[in-house]
């Protein structure tokens, strides 16, 4: 019985530490305060479309850091996998083939479009820096460029 009570108490302690009601956690573990801030939680792409299901076999996660020079226009492309990211620096405008636009500034997060043609333009005066997280399947490309 003592063993069962110990397991329950440890489980409760871990769950309380892991996340509070609002998604933030702050606790003292003798080495200082730990704070976790949820940056993004989404079920839809930035255009409002629902996200596709995760891959069923051989999942693969990739994290890429992009640096896009000022004034650069990226080629028309699409992503066959779910991806999301955070802008660190600069100003990036993402434009779909149909003309929908999203402007990203430092600190903004994005759930990118899946299997929809789009491109980005750095319209700022400094390089765009962003980190993107891709959830795909082994052997699936992260980006497909449109053929001219």
C-alpha positions as CSV (number, residue, x, y, z in Angstrom):
1,X,0.0,0.0,0.0
2,X,2.9,2.4,0.8
3,X,4.3,1.7,-2.6
4,X,1.0,2.5,-4.3
5,X,0.6,5.8,-2.4
6,X,4.3,6.8,-3.2
7,X,3.7,6.2,-6.9
8,X,0.5,8.3,-6.9
9,X,2.2,11.1,-5.0
10,X,5.2,11.1,-7.4
11,X,2.8,11.1,-10.4
12,X,0.8,14.0,-9.0
13,X,4.0,16.0,-8.3
14,X,5.3,15.4,-11.8
15,X,2.0,16.5,-13.4
16,X,1.7,19.6,-11.2
17,X,5.3,20.5,-12.1
18,X,4.9,19.8,-15.8
19,X,2.0,22.2,-16.4
20,X,-0.3,24.5,-14.6
21,X,-3.9,25.4,-15.6
22,X,-2.8,28.3,-18.0
23,X,0.1,26.4,-19.7
24,X,2.8,28.1,-17.7
25,X,4.8,26.5,-14.9
26,X,7.0,28.1,-12.3
27,X,8.6,26.2,-9.5
28,X,11.7,26.2,-7.3
29,X,13.9,23.2,-7.6
30,X,16.8,24.5,-5.4
31,X,18.6,25.7,-8.5
32,X,16.3,28.6,-9.4
33,X,13.0,29.2,-10.9
34,X,11.9,27.3,-14.0
35,X,9.3,29.0,-16.3
36,X,7.7,27.4,-19.3
37,X,5.7,29.5,-21.6
38,X,3.6,28.0,-24.3
39,X,4.4,29.7,-27.6
40,X,1.9,28.0,-29.8
41,X,-0.7,25.3,-29.7
42,X,-2.8,24.8,-32.8
43,X,-5.0,22.5,-34.8
44,X,-5.1,24.6,-37.9
45,X,-2.7,26.1,-40.4
46,X,-2.4,29.9,-40.6
47,X,-5.1,30.2,-43.3
48,X,-7.6,28.4,-41.0
49,X,-7.4,25.0,-42.7
50,X,-7.3,21.9,-40.4
51,X,-3.9,20.2,-40.0
52,X,-3.5,16.8,-41.7
53,X,-3.0,13.7,-39.6
54,X,0.6,12.8,-38.5
55,X,2.4,10.1,-40.4
56,X,1.6,6.6,-39.4
57,X,5.0,5.0,-40.2
58,X,8.6,6.1,-39.7
59,X,8.0,9.6,-38.2
60,X,10.9,12.1,-38.6
61,X,11.3,15.5,-36.9
62,X,13.6,18.1,-38.4
63,X,14.4,21.6,-37.0
64,X,15.9,24.1,-39.4
65,X,17.2,27.6,-38.8
66,X,16.6,30.0,-41.7
67,X,18.3,33.3,-42.5
68,X,16.8,35.2,-45.4
69,X,18.6,38.3,-46.6
70,X,16.8,41.7,-46.7
71,X,14.7,42.1,-49.9
72,X,14.9,38.4,-50.9
73,X,11.8,36.7,-52.4
74,X,11.7,33.0,-51.9
75,X,10.5,30.8,-54.8
76,X,6.9,29.5,-54.9
77,X,6.9,26.2,-52.9
78,X,4.9,23.9,-50.7
79,X,5.5,21.7,-47.7
80,X,4.2,18.1,-47.8
81,X,4.6,17.8,-44.0
82,X,3.3,19.7,-41.0
83,X,5.6,22.4,-39.9
84,X,5.6,25.3,-37.4
85,X,8.1,27.9,-36.4
86,X,9.0,31.1,-34.5
87,X,10.3,34.4,-36.0
88,X,13.5,35.6,-34.2
89,X,14.3,38.6,-36.3
90,X,13.1,40.7,-39.2
91,X,9.8,41.0,-41.1
92,X,8.6,38.2,-43.4
93,X,5.4,38.3,-45.5
94,X,4.1,34.9,-46.5
95,X,1.8,34.9,-49.6
96,X,-0.3,32.1,-51.0
97,X,-0.8,31.5,-54.8
98,X,-4.4,32.8,-54.2
99,X,-3.1,36.1,-52.6
100,X,-3.7,35.5,-48.9
101,X,-1.0,37.1,-46.8
102,X,0.5,36.7,-43.3
103,X,3.0,39.2,-41.9
104,X,5.4,37.8,-39.3
105,X,7.4,39.9,-36.9
106,X,9.9,39.0,-34.2
107,X,8.3,36.7,-31.6
108,X,5.5,35.7,-33.9
109,X,4.7,32.0,-34.4
110,X,3.4,30.3,-37.5
111,X,1.7,27.0,-38.4
112,X,2.7,26.8,-42.0
113,X,0.5,25.7,-44.9
114,X,0.7,22.0,-45.9
115,X,0.5,21.1,-49.6
116,X,-0.5,24.6,-50.6
117,X,1.7,26.8,-52.9
118,X,3.1,29.9,-51.3
119,X,6.2,32.1,-51.0
120,X,7.9,34.5,-48.6
121,X,9.3,37.9,-49.0
122,X,11.7,39.6,-46.6
123,X,10.4,43.2,-46.8
124,X,12.5,44.4,-43.9
125,X,15.8,46.1,-43.7
126,X,17.5,43.3,-41.8
127,X,17.9,39.5,-42.4
128,X,14.9,37.4,-41.3
129,X,15.9,34.7,-38.8
130,X,13.4,32.0,-38.0
131,X,13.4,28.5,-36.6
132,X,11.1,25.9,-38.2
133,X,10.0,22.5,-36.9
134,X,8.9,19.8,-39.4
135,X,7.0,16.7,-38.5
136,X,7.2,14.3,-41.5
137,X,8.1,10.8,-42.5
138,X,11.4,9.3,-43.4
139,X,12.1,9.9,-47.1
140,X,9.5,12.7,-47.5
141,X,11.0,16.1,-48.6
142,X,10.3,19.1,-46.4
143,X,9.9,21.5,-49.3
144,X,8.9,21.1,-52.9
145,X,9.6,24.0,-55.3
146,X,7.2,24.8,-58.1
147,X,8.5,23.9,-61.5
148,X,8.8,26.9,-63.9
